[in-house]
Amino acid sequence: MDAEQLREYGHKMVDFIADYYKTIENYPVLSQVEPGYLRNLLPDSAPNQPDSFQHVLDDIQTKILPGVTHWQSPNYFAYYPSNSSVAGFVGEMLSAGLNIVGFSWITSPAATELEMIVLDWLGKMLKLPEDFLSAGQGGGVIQGTASEAVLVVLLAARDKILRGVGKGALEKLVVYASDQTHSALQKACQIAGIYPENFKVLKANASTNYALSPELLSETISKDLAHGLIPFFLCANVGTTSSTAVDPLLALGKIAKSNGMWFHVDAAYAGSACVCPEFRHYIDGVEEADSFNMNAHKWFLTNFDCSALWVKDRSALVQALSTNPEFLKNKASQANLVVDYKDWQIPLGRRFRFTTTCDIADINNY
């Protein structure tokens, strides 16, 4: 495909997507197909000859769309809000076209620096404490999902505490959360090697809108300390998927600080709303947190996947997750002049998240 064919087919693809959005509410939100439907519609092996682009679009229309659950439909009300935007789609086109693998600053300075700047913009929109901004010791980074965000901060917290108490104390480390917390935390504990019995799920009360009780947390921590365990990680919620529960961040944060625990705030579901002054109070107390996460792909007109994570101490992430083989070394990184986001996440590779800039600009226009 040469440049002129790209131009032609690109226009056809944009027209296809524009027509899809124009008629999306006419589709049943939930796919009506039966399991295994697609195998009956496609050949047993890959074709030996290329197909026309129009035929590919026709196949998408007749074979793929019937098997799609339409998350962008105005009639969609499952799981969580997932509305993207035209700005997000256009940004995704540019990101795909540039196809940058920006794991370190030198692999694409603009990719790293734009992400830092935009995450600072978003942090200021949320009125996060300055400790979470890149001018200090912290900063923001885009993870794929909140599941990745909670995993990387849990690993950072685990390694930080083990450096002080010794690696042999892993079996004593305890994680706390309410029973409304997303199952991603349980998976993160499994990956991090936290003993299952040391993942303490505390029952939330319907009378308090399923918020985690500071009294119950304090009581549980006291019992664990008496048994020689080491409390090290607390996850609080701002809008859980199951019940939109909001935990009392200020009270929980003070308990975490008094016990030397890492305090993470998972605002994946409802954090986006806190850019609005009338909802900002839901994250009052975030100044006590060590990390804060919200999903831009929920309510923020951003294409999946885009999960924003801020930390107060980026060195904790780097110490837990950094690798530095010879082929990744460069003068800027070795002189500590730049941020290498490869050290803030699980994978090495990462794409240019240009779409986020488009979406933040879109939000500011509302």
C-alpha positions in Angstrom: 0.0 0.0 0.0 1.6 3.3 -1.1 0.9 6.8 0.2 -2.0 7.4 -2.3 -3.6 4.1 -1.5 -3.3 4.9 2.2 -5.1 8.2 1.5 -7.9 6.4 -0.4 -8.4 3.6 2.0 -8.0 5.9 5.0 -10.9 8.1 3.8 -13.0 4.9 3.3 -12.2 3.8 6.9 -13.1 7.2 8.3 -16.3 7.1 6.3 -17.0 3.6 7.6 -16.5 4.6 11.3 -18.5 7.9 10.8 -21.4 5.9 9.4 -21.1 3.4 12.3 -21.4 6.2 14.9 -24.2 7.8 12.9 -26.3 4.6 13.1 -24.9 2.9 16.3 -28.2 3.3 18.2 -29.9 1.1 15.6 -27.9 -1.9 16.7 -28.9 -4.1 19.6 -26.4 -3.3 22.3 -25.8 -6.9 23.3 -24.6 -9.1 20.5 -27.2 -11.7 19.5 -24.9 -14.3 18.1 -24.2 -17.8 19.6 -20.8 -19.0 20.8 -18.6 -20.1 17.9 -20.6 -18.2 15.3 -17.6 -16.7 13.5 -15.9 -20.0 12.8 -18.8 -21.0 10.6 -18.5 -17.7 8.6 -14.7 -17.7 8.0 -12.5 -20.2 6.0 -10.4 -22.8 7.8 -7.1 -21.3 6.7 -5.7 -17.9 5.8 -6.3 -16.8 2.2 -3.5 -17.1 -0.3 -4.5 -14.1 -2.3 -5.1 -10.5 -1.1 -8.7 -9.3 -0.9 -10.1 -5.9 -1.9 -10.4 -3.3 0.8 -14.1 -2.8 0.1 -14.6 -6.6 0.5 -12.9 -6.4 3.9 -15.2 -3.6 5.0 -18.2 -5.6 3.7 -17.0 -8.5 5.8 -16.8 -6.3 8.9 -20.3 -5.1 8.3 -21.8 -8.5 7.8 -19.7 -10.8 9.9 -17.9 -8.8 12.6 -20.5 -6.1 13.7 -23.2 -8.8 14.5 -20.7 -10.2 17.0 -19.9 -6.8 18.6 -21.4 -5.6 21.9 -21.7 -1.9 21.2 -20.0 -0.2 24.2 -20.3 3.2 22.6 -24.0 3.0 22.1 -26.2 5.6 23.9 -28.2 2.6 25.1 -25.2 0.9 26.7 -25.4 0.7 30.5 -23.2 -2.2 31.5 -20.0 -2.3 33.7 -18.9 1.3 33.5 -19.2 4.4 31.2 -17.0 3.9 28.2 -17.8 6.7 25.8 -14.9 7.7 23.5 -14.8 10.8 21.3 -14.0 11.8 17.7 -10.9 13.6 19.1 -9.8 10.3 20.8 -10.3 8.4 17.6 -8.3 10.9 15.6 -5.5 10.8 18.2 -5.5 7.0 17.9 -5.0 7.3 14.2 -2.0 9.5 14.6 -0.5 7.3 17.3 -1.0 4.2 15.1 0.5 6.0 12.1 3.6 7.1 14.0 3.9 3.7 15.6 6.4 4.7 18.2 7.7 2.3 20.8 8.5 4.9 23.5 9.9 2.9 26.4 12.7 5.4 27.2 13.1 9.1 26.6 15.7 8.6 23.9 13.4 6.3 21.8 11.1 9.3 21.3 11.6 12.4 23.5 8.3 14.0 22.5 6.3 10.9 23.5 7.8 11.0 27.1 7.7 14.7 27.5 4.2 15.2 26.2 2.9 12.5 28.5 4.6 14.2 31.5 3.1 17.5 30.6 -0.4 16.3 29.9 -0.5 14.2 33.2 0.5 17.4 35.0 -2.4 19.2 33.2 -4.8 16.5 34.3 -3.4 16.4 37.8 -4.0 20.2 38.1 -7.5 19.8 36.8 -8.1 17.3 39.6 -6.4 19.7 42.0 -4.0 17.0 43.1 -1.3 18.0 45.6 1.9 19.3 43.9 3.7 16.3 45.2 2.0 14.3 42.5 3.4 16.5 39.7 6.5 16.0 37.7 8.3 19.1 39.0 9.0 17.4 42.3 9.8 13.8 43.2 6.6 12.4 41.8 4.7 12.5 38.6 2.1 10.9 36.4 2.2 8.0 33.9 -0.4 6.3 31.7 -0.9 2.7 32.4 -3.1 0.5 30.3 -5.7 -0.2 33.0 -6.3 0.3 36.8 -5.3 -3.3 37.2 -1.8 -2.5 36.0 -1.7 0.7 38.1 -2.5 -1.1 41.4 0.0 -3.8 40.5 2.9 -1.5 39.9 2.3 0.5 43.1 1.8 -2.7 45.1 5.2 -4.0 43.8 6.8 -0.6 44.7 5.3 -0.7 48.2 6.4 -4.4 48.7 10.0 -3.8 47.6 10.2 -0.6 49.7 9.1 -2.3 52.9 11.2 -5.4 52.2 14.3 -3.2 51.8 13.8 -2.2 55.4 12.6 -5.5 57.1 14.4 -8.0 54.9 13.2 -10.2 52.1 12.4 -13.0 54.4 9.5 -11.0 55.8 7.4 -11.4 52.7 5.1 -13.9 54.5 4.3 -11.3 57.1 3.2 -8.5 54.7 -0.5 -7.6 54.9 -2.7 -5.7 52.4 -6.0 -4.1 53.4 -9.1 -3.1 51.4 -12.9 -3.2 51.6 -15.0 -5.9 50.1 -16.1 -3.4 47.5 -12.6 -3.1 46.1 -12.0 -4.3 42.5 -10.7 -7.9 42.1 -7.7 -6.4 40.4 -6.2 -5.9 43.8 -6.5 -9.6 44.6 -4.8 -10.5 41.3 -2.0 -8.0 42.1 -1.5 -9.7 45.5 -1.3 -13.0 43.8 1.3 -11.8 41.3 3.3 -10.0 44.1 3.5 -13.1 46.2 1.4 -11.8 49.1 0.1 -14.7 51.1 -3.6 -15.2 50.5 -4.5 -15.1 54.2 -2.7 -11.7 54.4 -5.0 -10.1 51.9 -7.5 -8.7 54.4 -10.9 -7.9 52.8 -12.9 -5.8 55.3 -16.7 -5.8 55.2 -18.3 -2.5 54.3 -21.6 -1.5 55.7 -24.6 -0.6 53.6 -25.6 2.0 56.2 -22.5 4.0 55.3 -22.9 3.6 51.5 -20.4 0.7 51.6 -17.5 2.9 52.6 -14.6 1.3 54.5 -14.8 1.9 58.2 -11.7 3.6 59.7 -12.5 2.0 63.0 -12.7 -1.5 61.6 -9.4 -0.9 59.7 -7.7 0.3 62.9 -9.0 -2.7 64.9 -7.8 -5.1 62.2 -4.4 -3.6 62.0 -4.0 -3.7 65.8 -4.8 -7.4 65.8 -2.4 -8.1 63.0 0.4 -6.2 64.7 -0.2 -8.2 67.8 0.3 -11.4 65.8 3.7 -10.2 64.4 2.4 -9.3 61.0 3.5 -6.2 59.0 0.7 -3.9 57.6 2.2 -2.3 54.5 -0.5 -1.5 51.9 -4.0 0.0 52.0 -6.2 0.5 49.0 -9.1 3.0 49.2 -11.8 3.6 46.6 -13.5 6.5 45.0 -16.4 4.9 43.1 -16.3 1.1 43.1 -17.5 -0.7 40.0 -20.0 -2.8 42.1 -21.5 0.0 44.3 -19.8 3.3 43.5 -18.7 3.3 47.1 -16.4 6.2 48.2 -14.1 5.6 51.2 -13.2 8.3 53.7 -9.7 9.1 52.3 -8.5 11.5 55.0 -9.2 9.2 57.9 -7.9 6.2 56.2 -4.8 8.0 55.0 -3.9 9.1 58.5 -4.2 5.5 59.7 -2.0 4.3 56.9 0.6 7.0 57.6 0.7 6.2 61.4 1.5 2.6 60.5 4.0 3.3 57.8 1.8 1.9 55.1 1.6 2.8 51.4 -1.8 4.4 50.8 -3.2 3.9 47.3 -6.4 5.6 46.1 -8.3 3.7 43.3 -10.5 6.3 41.7 -10.7 4.3 38.4 -14.5 4.5 38.1 -15.4 7.9 39.4 -12.2 9.9 39.5 -12.9 11.6 36.2 -15.9 13.3 37.7 -13.7 15.0 40.3 -12.5 17.6 37.7 -15.9 19.2 38.3 -15.8 21.5 41.4 -19.0 20.1 42.7 -17.6 16.6 42.9 -14.0 17.4 43.9 -14.8 16.8 47.6 -15.0 13.1 46.9 -11.2 13.0 46.8 -10.6 15.3 49.8 -7.8 13.6 51.7 -5.9 12.6 48.6 -3.0 14.5 50.0 -2.5 11.6 52.4 -2.1 9.1 49.5 1.1 7.8 48.1 -0.5 7.1 44.7 -3.7 7.9 42.9 -5.3 6.4 39.9 -8.2 7.2 37.6 -9.3 5.8 34.2 -9.6 8.4 31.5 -11.4 5.8 29.4 -14.4 6.1 31.8 -16.3 9.4 31.3 -13.3 11.2 29.9 -14.0 10.7 26.2 -10.8 8.7 25.8 -10.3 5.5 23.9 -9.5 2.4 25.9 -7.0 1.8 27.3 -5.8 4.9 29.2 -5.4 4.7 33.0 -3.7 7.7 34.6 -1.5 7.0 37.7 0.2 9.5 39.9 2.8 8.8 42.6 4.5 11.0 45.1 7.8 9.2 44.9 8.7 7.9 41.5 12.0 6.5 42.8 9.9 3.7 44.5 8.6 2.6 41.1 12.0 2.8 39.5 13.7 0.8 42.3 11.1 -1.9 42.0 10.7 -2.1 38.2 13.9 -0.8 36.6 16.1 -3.0 34.3 19.1 -1.5 32.6 20.7 -3.8 30.0 23.4 -2.5 27.8 21.1 -1.9 24.8 18.9 0.4 26.8 21.7 2.6 28.2 22.1 6.2 26.9 23.7 9.4 28.1 20.5 11.2 29.1 19.2 8.3 31.2 22.5 7.6 32.9 22.9 11.3 33.8 19.4 11.2 35.4 18.3 14.1 33.1 15.1 12.4 31.9 12.2 10.1 32.8 12.2 6.6 31.3 8.6 5.3 31.6 9.8 1.7 31.1 10.7 1.9 34.8 7.2 2.9 35.8 5.3 -0.1 34.3 5.3 -3.8 33.8 6.1 -4.1 30.1 9.1 -2.5 28.5 7.4 -1.3 25.3 4.7 1.4 25.2 3.0 3.4 22.5 2.8 7.2 21.9 -0.4 8.2 23.8 -1.1 11.2 21.6 -4.9 10.6 22.0 -4.8 11.7 25.6 -3.7 15.2 24.6 -6.6 15.5 22.1 -9.1 14.3 24.8 -7.8 16.7 27.5 -8.2 19.6 25.1 -11.7 18.3 24.4 -12.6 18.2 28.1 -11.4 21.7 28.6 -13.7 22.9 25.8 -16.8 21.6 27.7 
